[in-house]
Amino acid sequence: MQNLKLVFPCEGYDEEWMAIIQEMETETLDITPYALKHRTKDYEEYLRIVRSYAKGISLPNGHVRAETYFLTKDSEKRILGAIDIRFVLNEYLYNYGGNIGYGIRPSERRKGYAQEMLALALDVCRRNGLKKVLVTCDDDNLGSRRIIEKNGGVLENIVPFEDENVMRFWINLM
């Protein structure tokens, strides 16, 4: 599809990074995935954070080794979305968060990008030796459910979390 690729955050994406965050903050309640921003507004600090998470060093309590990627088209610097791949499941991730979290910038939604981004992320998971991954979504998020199912997700169960219900899907990578 349209030469989409995952790009590990690097120099040269600072303006696009701010633009996607501003668009998400304007259009939605949450930055999705959380790893798109962490808790900073400084791109250089953001790069330090994602690099340390990717190496599994200096992780805050409760966090695991993870890699975050921007979704772009081959010839463009525009960030269409972001995906966070967590290589280990702690108790919270196992129950609610899963191995993968993703989001598409509001102006680029409903174009098939999320489905392709998840497929690309599953390739990253395979290359890192994962045999299966857990992907979750809120039970009222029909779009995300379809994306997960089209990528091989099989619903295991639905669990209550805070004021919502979380659907837990396993994707076999073998």
MDAnalysis code that builds the backbone (N, CA, C; Angstrom):
import MDAnalysis as mda
import numpy as np

u = mda.Universe.empty(522, n_residues=174, atom_resindex=np.repeat(np.arange(174), 3), trajectory=True)
u.add_TopologyAttr("name", ["N", "CA", "C"] * 174)
u.add_TopologyAttr("resid", np.arange(1, 175))
u.add_TopologyAttr("resname", ["MET", "GLN", "ASN", "LEU", "LYS", "LEU", "VAL", "PHE", "PRO", "CYS", "GLU", "GLY", "TYR", "ASP", "GLU", "GLU", "TRP", "MET", "ALA", "ILE", "ILE", "GLN", "GLU", "MET", "GLU", "THR", "GLU", "THR", "LEU", "ASP", "ILE", "THR", "PRO", "TYR", "ALA", "LEU", "LYS", "HIS", "ARG", "THR", "LYS", "ASP", "TYR", "GLU", "GLU", "TYR", "LEU", "ARG", "ILE", "VAL", "ARG", "SER", "TYR", "ALA", "LYS", "GLY", "ILE", "SER", "LEU", "PRO", "ASN", "GLY", "HIS", "VAL", "ARG", "ALA", "GLU", "THR", "TYR", "PHE", "LEU", "THR", "LYS", "ASP", "SER", "GLU", "LYS", "ARG", "ILE", "LEU", "GLY", "ALA", "ILE", "ASP", "ILE", "ARG", "PHE", "VAL", "LEU", "ASN", "GLU", "TYR", "LEU", "TYR", "ASN", "TYR", "GLY", "GLY", "ASN", "ILE", "GLY", "TYR", "GLY", "ILE", "ARG", "PRO", "SER", "GLU", "ARG", "ARG", "LYS", "GLY", "TYR", "ALA", "GLN", "GLU", "MET", "LEU", "ALA", "LEU", "ALA", "LEU", "ASP", "VAL", "CYS", "ARG", "ARG", "ASN", "GLY", "LEU", "LYS", "LYS", "VAL", "LEU", "VAL", "THR", "CYS", "ASP", "ASP", "ASP", "ASN", "LEU", "GLY", "SER", "ARG", "ARG", "ILE", "ILE", "GLU", "LYS", "ASN", "GLY", "GLY", "VAL", "LEU", "GLU", "ASN", "ILE", "VAL", "PRO", "PHE", "GLU", "ASP", "GLU", "ASN", "VAL", "MET", "ARG", "PHE", "TRP", "ILE", "ASN", "LEU", "MET"])
u.atoms.positions = np.array([
    [0.840, -1.189, 0.000],
    [0.000, 0.000, 0.000],
    [0.881, 1.247, 0.000],
    [0.828, 1.999, -1.022],
    [1.422, 3.333, -1.107],
    [2.819, 3.438, -0.508],
    [3.617, 2.378, -0.559],
    [4.999, 2.410, -0.066],
    [5.115, 2.929, 1.358],
    [4.300, 2.403, 2.244],
    [4.366, 2.793, 3.649],
    [5.537, 2.092, 4.319],
    [6.120, 2.784, 5.299],
    [7.222, 2.175, 6.041],
    [7.223, 2.686, 7.469],
    [7.850, 1.899, 8.342],
    [8.059, 2.304, 9.726],
    [9.442, 2.913, 9.842],
    [9.522, 4.059, 10.496],
    [10.788, 4.770, 10.684],
    [11.008, 4.965, 12.176],
    [12.153, 4.501, 12.665],
    [12.487, 4.744, 14.067],
    [12.729, 6.245, 14.224],
    [12.212, 6.874, 15.268],
    [12.385, 8.326, 15.437],
    [13.852, 8.750, 15.337],
    [14.088, 9.767, 14.537],
    [15.453, 10.244, 14.306],
    [15.397, 11.739, 13.983],
    [16.564, 12.303, 13.783],
    [16.656, 13.717, 13.450],
    [15.888, 13.988, 12.159],
    [15.369, 15.190, 12.044],
    [14.672, 15.598, 10.839],
    [13.164, 15.453, 10.900],
    [12.653, 14.873, 11.975],
    [11.207, 14.700, 12.121],
    [10.627, 15.607, 13.209],
    [11.418, 16.541, 13.723],
    [10.962, 17.344, 14.847],
    [9.707, 18.157, 14.546],
    [9.627, 18.798, 13.394],
    [8.450, 19.600, 13.065],
    [7.220, 18.717, 12.861],
    [7.398, 17.594, 12.193],
    [6.288, 16.665, 11.982],
    [5.829, 16.052, 13.294],
    [6.777, 15.778, 14.186],
    [6.450, 15.224, 15.497],
    [5.554, 16.203, 16.266],
    [5.930, 17.482, 16.263],
    [5.107, 18.481, 16.942],
    [3.741, 18.609, 16.260],
    [3.719, 18.518, 14.931],
    [2.460, 18.681, 14.191],
    [1.480, 17.546, 14.496],
    [1.941, 16.305, 14.534],
    [1.022, 15.200, 14.807],
    [0.527, 15.261, 16.250],
    [1.391, 15.641, 17.176],
    [0.974, 15.752, 18.574],
    [-0.070, 16.862, 18.718],
    [0.174, 18.010, 18.093],
    [-0.798, 19.105, 18.165],
    [-2.132, 18.706, 17.549],
    [-2.070, 17.978, 16.427],
    [-3.315, 17.543, 15.785],
    [-4.075, 16.573, 16.684],
    [-3.355, 15.632, 17.295],
    [-4.029, 14.688, 18.196],
    [-4.596, 15.386, 19.424],
    [-3.843, 16.316, 19.980],
    [-4.335, 17.029, 21.163],
    [-5.559, 17.874, 20.834],
    [-5.631, 18.397, 19.636],
    [-6.764, 19.203, 19.217],
    [-7.987, 18.342, 18.918],
    [-7.762, 17.190, 18.279],
    [-8.863, 16.364, 17.789],
    [-9.312, 15.258, 18.736],
    [-8.437, 14.802, 19.608],
    [-8.772, 13.660, 20.456],
    [-8.407, 13.951, 21.910],
    [-8.816, 13.071, 22.788],
    [-8.531, 13.260, 24.209],
    [-7.130, 12.795, 24.587],
    [-6.633, 11.762, 23.919],
    [-5.350, 11.167, 24.290],
    [-4.394, 11.127, 23.108],
    [-3.100, 11.172, 23.424],
    [-2.080, 10.909, 22.420],
    [-1.979, 9.391, 22.319],
    [-2.158, 8.852, 21.120],
    [-2.111, 7.416, 20.926],
    [-1.102, 7.060, 19.857],
    [-0.150, 6.206, 20.143],
    [0.114, 5.603, 21.447],
    [0.791, 6.615, 22.377],
    [0.753, 6.315, 23.646],
    [1.395, 7.172, 24.647],
    [2.863, 7.438, 24.287],
    [3.524, 6.423, 23.745],
    [4.950, 6.530, 23.417],
    [5.232, 7.525, 22.296],
    [4.213, 8.026, 21.621],
    [4.435, 9.053, 20.601],
    [4.958, 10.330, 21.225],
    [4.589, 10.581, 22.466],
    [5.010, 11.820, 23.118],
    [5.806, 11.583, 24.395],
    [5.503, 10.532, 25.102],
    [5.983, 10.343, 26.466],
    [5.557, 11.579, 27.251],
    [6.399, 12.091, 28.094],
    [6.004, 13.278, 28.870],
    [6.909, 14.457, 28.560],
    [7.129, 14.687, 27.282],
    [8.010, 15.779, 26.907],
    [7.430, 16.559, 25.738],
    [7.874, 17.797, 25.615],
    [7.533, 18.621, 24.457],
    [8.790, 18.961, 23.665],
    [9.903, 18.353, 24.060],
    [11.190, 18.613, 23.427],
    [11.600, 17.393, 22.598],
    [11.797, 17.584, 21.305],
    [12.089, 16.459, 20.422],
    [13.422, 15.799, 20.753],
    [14.428, 16.558, 21.103],
    [15.728, 15.960, 21.456],
    [15.590, 15.056, 22.682],
    [14.839, 15.509, 23.663],
    [14.597, 14.679, 24.843],
    [13.793, 13.439, 24.445],
    [12.820, 13.626, 23.575],
    [12.025, 12.503, 23.092],
    [12.929, 11.447, 22.444],
    [13.857, 11.881, 21.607],
    [14.775, 10.933, 20.968],
    [15.593, 10.168, 22.005],
    [16.062, 10.852, 23.041],
    [16.804, 10.162, 24.111],
    [15.925, 9.108, 24.793],
    [14.677, 9.455, 25.024],
    [13.760, 8.523, 25.684],
    [13.520, 7.296, 24.818],
    [13.160, 7.481, 23.545],
    [12.844, 6.314, 22.708],
    [14.076, 5.449, 22.470],
    [15.240, 6.054, 22.416],
    [16.470, 5.256, 22.258],
    [16.752, 4.431, 23.502],
    [16.524, 5.003, 24.682],
    [16.769, 4.236, 25.913],
    [15.734, 3.127, 26.072],
    [14.481, 3.389, 25.731],
    [13.456, 2.341, 25.789],
    [13.807, 1.194, 24.832],
    [14.276, 1.536, 23.651],
    [14.626, 0.510, 22.660],
    [15.754, -0.388, 23.160],
    [16.643, 0.169, 23.962],
    [17.750, -0.620, 24.521],
    [17.375, -1.261, 25.852],
    [16.243, -0.856, 26.405],
    [15.811, -1.398, 27.688],
    [16.579, -0.843, 28.870],
    [17.116, 0.378, 28.710],
    [17.884, 0.978, 29.801],
    [17.160, 2.214, 30.345],
    [17.390, 2.499, 31.610],
    [16.797, 3.657, 32.287],
    [15.279, 3.696, 32.154],
    [14.654, 2.551, 32.261],
    [13.200, 2.486, 32.134],
    [12.543, 2.872, 33.447],
    [11.506, 3.687, 33.386],
    [10.748, 3.982, 34.603],
    [10.124, 2.698, 35.163],
    [9.836, 2.696, 36.432],
    [9.219, 1.545, 37.070],
    [7.926, 1.169, 36.342],
    [7.757, -0.110, 36.036],
    [6.561, -0.586, 35.370],
    [6.629, -0.557, 33.856],
    [7.717, -0.041, 33.276],
    [7.860, 0.013, 31.831],
    [8.774, -1.113, 31.356],
    [8.644, -1.490, 30.093],
    [9.424, -2.581, 29.516],
    [10.135, -2.093, 28.254],
    [11.081, -2.897, 27.788],
    [11.776, -2.561, 26.533],
    [10.759, -2.445, 25.412],
    [10.864, -1.357, 24.663],
    [9.894, -1.094, 23.600],
    [10.549, -0.275, 22.492],
    [10.032, -0.450, 21.308],
    [10.467, 0.361, 20.167],
    [9.257, 1.091, 19.613],
    [9.429, 2.363, 19.357],
    [8.386, 3.197, 18.780],
    [8.789, 3.541, 17.354],
    [7.830, 3.522, 16.468],
    [8.088, 3.845, 15.063],
    [7.055, 4.840, 14.563],
    [7.488, 5.689, 13.617],
    [6.580, 6.563, 12.885],
    [6.180, 5.844, 11.604],
    [4.940, 6.005, 11.176],
    [4.512, 5.508, 9.880],
    [4.625, 6.649, 8.885],
    [5.340, 6.406, 7.797],
    [5.514, 7.414, 6.748],
    [5.341, 6.746, 5.385],
    [5.232, 7.581, 4.368],
    [5.308, 7.088, 2.993],
    [6.756, 7.228, 2.568],
    [7.215, 6.344, 1.691],
    [8.626, 6.320, 1.284],
    [9.194, 7.691, 0.956],
    [8.474, 8.477, 0.197],
    [9.038, 9.728, -0.311],
    [8.689, 10.948, 0.523],
    [8.017, 10.769, 1.640],
    [7.554, 11.914, 2.415],
    [8.048, 11.865, 3.852],
    [8.159, 13.014, 4.484],
    [8.521, 13.115, 5.896],
    [7.292, 13.210, 6.790],
    [6.114, 13.270, 6.223],
    [4.887, 13.402, 7.009],
    [4.675, 12.152, 7.861],
    [4.450, 12.358, 9.153],
    [4.159, 11.248, 10.057],
    [2.661, 10.989, 10.002],
    [2.303, 9.813, 9.491],
    [0.891, 9.444, 9.354],
    [0.345, 8.859, 10.646],
    [1.220, 8.240, 11.405],
    [0.812, 7.611, 12.656],
    [2.039, 7.113, 13.391],
    [1.803, 6.438, 14.504],
    [2.913, 5.893, 15.293],
    [2.469, 4.581, 15.917],
    [3.446, 3.719, 16.166],
    [3.173, 2.417, 16.767],
    [4.266, 2.104, 17.772],
    [3.866, 1.529, 18.890],
    [4.782, 1.192, 19.973],
    [4.743, -0.319, 20.155],
    [5.906, -0.956, 20.073],
    [6.010, -2.402, 20.205],
    [6.731, -2.709, 21.509],
    [6.029, -3.390, 22.400],
    [6.592, -3.761, 23.694],
    [6.939, -5.240, 23.651],
    [8.197, -5.545, 23.922],
    [8.704, -6.897, 23.707],
    [8.485, -7.839, 24.879],
    [8.035, -7.302, 26.001],
    [7.770, -8.094, 27.194],
    [6.419, -7.645, 27.732],
    [5.683, -8.592, 28.288],
    [4.404, -8.245, 28.906],
    [4.541, -8.308, 30.421],
    [4.434, -7.155, 31.067],
    [4.330, -7.167, 32.528],
    [2.850, -7.398, 32.865],
    [2.501, -7.365, 34.127],
    [1.125, -7.680, 34.526],
    [0.115, -6.723, 33.879],
    [0.395, -5.417, 33.905],
    [-0.524, -4.455, 33.304],
    [-0.672, -4.692, 31.801],
    [0.447, -4.858, 31.100],
    [0.381, -5.063, 29.655],
    [-0.335, -6.367, 29.318],
    [-0.081, -7.412, 30.101],
    [-0.739, -8.694, 29.855],
    [-2.257, -8.572, 30.012],
    [-2.677, -7.838, 30.985],
    [-4.111, -7.726, 31.255],
    [-4.824, -6.680, 30.405],
    [-4.153, -5.562, 30.090],
    [-4.860, -4.450, 29.466],
    [-4.164, -3.811, 28.262],
    [-2.849, -3.673, 28.299],
    [-2.170, -2.855, 27.298],
    [-1.660, -3.589, 26.079],
    [-1.279, -4.851, 26.245],
    [-0.784, -5.639, 25.122],
    [0.634, -5.315, 24.708],
    [1.077, -6.023, 23.667],
    [2.417, -5.824, 23.118],
    [2.502, -4.606, 22.203],
    [1.378, -4.207, 21.640],
    [1.406, -3.177, 20.604],
    [0.321, -2.136, 20.865],
    [0.715, -0.868, 20.769],
    [-0.230, 0.241, 20.816],
    [0.006, 1.112, 19.597],
    [-1.055, 1.644, 19.025],
    [-0.879, 2.424, 17.797],
    [-1.930, 3.514, 17.677],
    [-1.622, 4.464, 16.814],
    [-2.565, 5.531, 16.529],
    [-2.231, 6.205, 15.208],
    [-3.259, 6.680, 14.535],
    [-3.114, 7.403, 13.266],
    [-3.532, 8.845, 13.504],
    [-2.808, 9.762, 12.911],
    [-3.162, 11.171, 13.071],
    [-4.573, 11.384, 12.549],
    [-5.375, 12.182, 13.236],
    [-6.800, 12.315, 12.897],
    [-7.087, 12.617, 11.425],
    [-6.303, 13.464, 10.793],
    [-6.571, 13.823, 9.389],
    [-6.240, 12.699, 8.411],
    [-5.602, 11.629, 8.885],
    [-5.204, 10.524, 8.003],
    [-5.965, 9.233, 8.303],
    [-6.965, 9.310, 9.171],
    [-7.719, 8.114, 9.537],
    [-8.660, 7.678, 8.418],
    [-9.036, 6.402, 8.478],
    [-9.964, 5.787, 7.525],
    [-9.381, 5.693, 6.117],
    [-8.068, 5.515, 6.044],
    [-7.406, 5.351, 4.751],
    [-6.661, 4.018, 4.670],
    [-6.824, 3.169, 5.677],
    [-6.170, 1.861, 5.674],
    [-4.769, 1.863, 6.252],
    [-4.310, 3.010, 6.744],
    [-2.942, 3.102, 7.250],
    [-2.715, 2.262, 8.512],
    [-3.684, 2.251, 9.406],
    [-3.484, 1.515, 10.666],
    [-3.342, 0.021, 10.414],
    [-4.123, -0.507, 9.508],
    [-4.028, -1.937, 9.201],
    [-2.641, -2.284, 8.658],
    [-2.135, -1.464, 7.766],
    [-0.805, -1.703, 7.203],
    [0.280, -1.475, 8.256],
    [0.117, -0.458, 9.090],
    [1.102, -0.188, 10.138],
    [1.200, -1.369, 11.095],
    [0.071, -1.936, 11.482],
    [0.101, -3.100, 12.365],
    [0.779, -4.277, 11.671],
    [0.502, -4.494, 10.400],
    [1.158, -5.585, 9.658],
    [2.674, -5.394, 9.642],
    [3.123, -4.165, 9.420],
    [4.563, -3.886, 9.423],
    [5.158, -4.132, 10.813],
    [4.426, -3.750, 11.845],
    [4.899, -3.964, 13.212],
    [4.988, -5.446, 13.543],
    [4.077, -6.239, 13.026],
    [4.141, -7.683, 13.263],
    [5.414, -8.273, 12.660],
    [5.864, -7.728, 11.531],
    [7.153, -8.156, 10.962],
    [8.304, -7.832, 11.911],
    [8.262, -6.662, 12.547],
    [9.284, -6.292, 13.531],
    [9.258, -7.287, 14.694],
    [8.075, -7.648, 15.124],
    [7.934, -8.613, 16.222],
    [8.552, -9.957, 15.845],
    [8.275, -10.420, 14.635],
    [8.854, -11.688, 14.165],
    [10.378, -11.615, 14.163],
    [10.921, -10.511, 13.638],
    [12.380, -10.365, 13.581],
    [13.002, -10.337, 14.969],
    [12.216, -9.962, 15.966],
    [12.703, -9.923, 17.343],
    [12.378, -11.199, 18.114],
    [11.917, -12.222, 17.411],
    [11.733, -13.532, 18.012],
    [10.428, -13.777, 18.738],
    [9.479, -12.858, 18.637],
    [8.189, -13.089, 19.289],
    [7.388, -14.121, 18.501],
    [6.741, -15.011, 19.200],
    [5.934, -16.070, 18.578],
    [4.468, -15.688, 18.484],
    [4.015, -14.867, 19.411],
    [2.656, -14.353, 19.385],
    [2.650, -13.025, 20.122],
    [1.675, -12.192, 19.791],
    [1.560, -10.886, 20.443],
    [0.120, -10.663, 20.879],
    [-0.004, -9.873, 21.921],
    [-1.303, -9.469, 22.440],
    [-1.561, -8.035, 21.996],
    [-2.719, -7.811, 21.381],
    [-3.127, -6.468, 20.969],
    [-4.514, -6.232, 21.570],
    [-4.691, -5.076, 22.183],
    [-5.950, -4.785, 22.856],
    [-6.595, -3.523, 22.294],
    [-7.887, -3.415, 22.527],
    [-8.601, -2.184, 22.205],
    [-9.846, -2.115, 23.076],
    [-10.390, -0.925, 23.219],
    [-11.643, -0.765, 23.948],
    [-12.751, -1.486, 23.187],
    [-13.701, -2.034, 23.903],
    [-14.748, -2.821, 23.252],
    [-15.660, -1.992, 22.356],
    [-15.647, -0.672, 22.492],
    [-16.461, 0.172, 21.621],
    [-15.688, 0.726, 20.420],
    [-14.446, 0.286, 20.247],
    [-13.612, 0.759, 19.137],
    [-13.683, -0.250, 17.988],
    [-14.752, -0.162, 17.222],
    [-14.990, -1.105, 16.138],
    [-13.887, -1.061, 15.079],
    [-13.398, 0.139, 14.771],
    [-12.336, 0.271, 13.766],
    [-11.081, -0.477, 14.173],
    [-10.655, -0.301, 15.409],
    [-9.453, -0.981, 15.884],
    [-9.676, -2.494, 15.924],
    [-10.861, -2.900, 16.337],
    [-11.160, -4.341, 16.363],
    [-10.998, -4.934, 14.966],
    [-11.523, -4.277, 13.963],
    [-11.414, -4.779, 12.582],
    [-9.956, -4.843, 12.126],
    [-9.184, -3.830, 12.475],
    [-7.763, -3.803, 12.100],
    [-7.040, -4.992, 12.718],
    [-7.285, -5.234, 13.985],
    [-6.632, -6.341, 14.682],
    [-7.054, -7.671, 14.070],
    [-8.341, -7.843, 13.829],
    [-8.829, -9.098, 13.257],
    [-8.294, -9.319, 11.843],
    [-8.190, -8.268, 11.038],
    [-7.660, -8.414, 9.679],
    [-6.179, -8.789, 9.688],
    [-5.508, -8.539, 10.813],
    [-4.112, -8.925, 10.958],
    [-3.967, -10.249, 11.715],
    [-5.053, -10.999, 11.824],
    [-4.993, -12.327, 12.420],
    [-5.362, -12.402, 13.888],
    [-5.825, -11.304, 14.467],
    [-6.176, -11.295, 15.881],
    [-7.365, -12.180, 16.193],
    [-7.216, -12.969, 17.249],
    [-8.286, -13.840, 17.722],
    [-8.652, -13.379, 19.132],
    [-9.922, -13.039, 19.313],
    [-10.385, -12.542, 20.603],
    [-10.279, -13.635, 21.658],
    [-9.571, -13.322, 22.749],
    [-9.503, -14.255, 23.872],
    [-10.605, -13.948, 24.882],
    [-10.722, -12.667, 25.246],
    [-11.745, -12.294, 26.216],
    [-11.885, -10.777, 26.260],
    [-12.849, -10.354, 27.055],
    [-13.082, -8.934, 27.307],
    [-13.002, -8.754, 28.817],
    [-12.170, -7.785, 29.249],
    [-11.966, -7.581, 30.681],
    [-12.313, -6.145, 31.060],
    [-12.867, -5.961, 32.246],
    [-13.164, -4.598, 32.694],
    [-11.875, -3.874, 33.083],
    [-11.802, -2.592, 32.726],
    [-10.668, -1.752, 33.108],
    [-11.175, -0.337, 33.315],
    [-11.037, 0.149, 34.534],
    [-11.547, 1.466, 34.906],
    [-13.013, 1.574, 34.493],
    [-13.376, 2.523, 33.656],
    [-14.780, 2.698, 33.270],
    [-15.106, 2.072, 31.915],
    [-14.209, 1.208, 31.405],
    [-14.395, 0.637, 30.070],
    [-14.172, -0.864, 30.110],
    [-14.372, -1.496, 28.958],
    [-14.050, -2.908, 28.783],
    [-12.983, -3.010, 27.707],
    [-11.993, -3.849, 27.956],
    [-10.873, -4.018, 27.038],
    [-10.969, -5.380, 26.356],
    [-10.890, -5.368, 25.041],
    [-10.866, -6.612, 24.265],
    [-9.410, -7.036, 24.097],
    [-9.130, -8.302, 24.383],
    [-7.770, -8.855, 24.309],
    [-7.688, -9.846, 23.144],
    [-6.863, -9.529, 22.149],
    [-6.681, -10.363, 20.959],
    [-5.254, -10.897, 20.909],
    [-5.097, -12.155, 20.565],
    [-3.772, -12.742, 20.339],
    [-3.578, -12.909, 18.835],
    [-2.375, -12.572, 18.382],
    [-1.996, -12.780, 16.986],
    [-0.815, -13.745, 16.975],
    [-0.997, -14.888, 16.335],
    [0.059, -15.885, 16.201],
    [1.005, -15.433, 15.091],
    [2.290, -15.406, 15.353],
    [3.275, -14.918, 14.374],
    [4.024, -16.041, 13.662],
    [3.678, -17.258, 13.971],
    [4.397, -18.389, 13.366],
    [3.730, -18.863, 12.103],
])
